[in-house]
Amino acid sequence: MKSVGIDIGSRTVKIVALDENKVLSSAVADSSYDPLAVSKELLNGIDYDTLVATGYGRHMFSEHCECRVISEIKAFAVGARALFPECRAILDIGGQDTKAISLDESGRVLKLEMNDRCAAGTGRFLEIMAAALHYPLADFGEAALQAKKAERISSMCTVFAESEVISLLTRGARREEVALGIHEAIIQRIIGMLGRSSPIPTLVFAGGVAYNQCIGHLLTKNLGIPLLIPEKPQIVGALGAAMEGLRNYTTD
Amino acid sequence: MTTDYRKMWTDLGLDLKMHDALLNVLGGLYKDTFLSQKDRPESMSYFDFVMSEVHGLRIKELMDAKAEGRKIVGTFCVFVPDELILATDAVGVGLCAGAEFGFGEVEKLLPRNTCSLIKSFFGFKLSKVCPYIEATDMVVGETTCDGKKKAYETFKQLQPNLYVMEVPQMKKPEDRTLLKAEYLQFMKALEKLTGVKIDAKRLKKGIGIVNNRRKALHRLAALRASDPAPISGLDALLINQVVFYDNPLRFTDSVNKVCDELEARVKKDKGVATKGTPRVMIAGCPMAVPNWKLPAIIERSGGIIVGEESCVGERGTRNLVDESGTTLDAIIDAIVDRYFQIDCAIFTPNNERTEHIESMAKKYKADGVILYSLQFCSPYTIEAFSVENSLGKKKIPSLRIETDYSQEDVGQLKTRVEAFLEVIKK
């Protein structure tokens, strides 16, 4: 029984192919200007019995390919539990959305929080801030961790924060201290979301931003608990979608 | 529309080009949102007709009333008693505030971070596309939230017939005294406008009409407690929206006809959604025509809406005015008593609202509550947090949503709503 999960996000498309519970392959590609073409390209040559789509582009995709559709929240819940059965909360920071999900003991979604209508606190925000400071995105978190103290960034609006960064730099602020300030600003926002979604016993940190070590470090420091970070944090949703395909195929 | 109303619109001072654009959008949106639904009650055809003639025949009726010497009073809030307006033979109409229209012009007069509802009535006025406001002899504003209160100062320059009424913010005895004084003053203003002196008999007649209208809406609400739900939330919302525009007697009659049909459906265990469909209640800011975004997302994602805790919904229609009073003063007191109970989020404290949401969720067998607020509406966005906590303690799932009249966040909202429906599905 082969199941494929595809997670069509705002910045990247992720795919996971399963044979029963064994991962056969996984891949990540930029969504580009034509996420449908990217998705089809990723599926090319993979054979499957069931296909489940999730992510921002799930409905668009389902109009062109025969598949089932589930929300990202459910996909992340299933995927995170598959990797960490003890998981009771998930923080997913993707390109466009930040989600905080809490689960009950059996893995059912209890509550979810999502950022409203703006990119603040998302991967896109980090991308823009890294560019404003001329860091490659992959080095941004590492650089921020080098700072001894942080400059304060008060605005969480991407546009205003960028001008704040520029004025800090023109005042002679150190680049890595500004970088740390940006990370701390994001953390403040995330802590608020996590606090609203419920207590956090065992937290899985997923989504592309989980690659950023500074965010992980600051979260651990602020929450006082270790984080469970998947080896490939970006594919948790696609994995969940594929697992869901297995689950329902047998009961249908 | 079959009849040509262009002359009437021109005479009212509408911008025909902009108005055509609005009607085009509205018509298309209505078709996609309402006419595409399955198993609609046949009696909804009346409301389809009303909507197709909302800027036509209904305006013609208003113009005919004016020709008979009756006055048109436009309102924005359920704190303005229709009973008083009807007692002077005037026609009350709720004014348009549910669409993003002319916001570019609006932002020359108001800060960008003003709620969509306020921007919307400015937009309609500035773009000259609302025949209702142009037909009015008096527009009534009220000091509910800070946004409206301050915006009316600017609005007065665009709409010189604006009358602003004070609404208290607490529920102490002296606040009730204030509300009564305001209603008495409003009565005087209406009498001056219409030349009609309000007496006990006239007021009782007005109360009778409005109470009957409320009773019909209560009947509709009660029928929605059935599983399967006999009517979609979108259609029920539409009825609750049309109440602000339509002739009250004809409206009441039409709602009762819908209820007759729904009763027959309930007896046959027939509905618009299958048994077990996740049942959702919406609580929060009012949804004026054509603000159907969130309800459409909920019902297209496989949920069914069974109640609206909103001014356009149960908050606006809850409680009747006691009809036992005989003297004018006793009758006015009964009106004040009824309106003073409205649990708008502008009041502090406002625990009654949370209690009402909880009891509605129980009554309509809702599996979850969506707390809907307009972005920048402080009263409802702030209150949503405490309501959410209280619902959580009662194990009623809830989802907070903050949005506006734009369409850009539909994808995001869909994700959240779908996930919420997955959560509450039994």
Interface residues (C-beta under 8 A of the other chain):
Chain A: Y56 H59 I70 S71 E72 I73 K74 D97 R108 V109 L110 K111 L112 M114 D116 R117 R196
Chain B: Q375 F385 P397 L399 E402 T403 E408 D409 G411 Q412 K414 T415 R416 E418 A419 F420 E422 V423
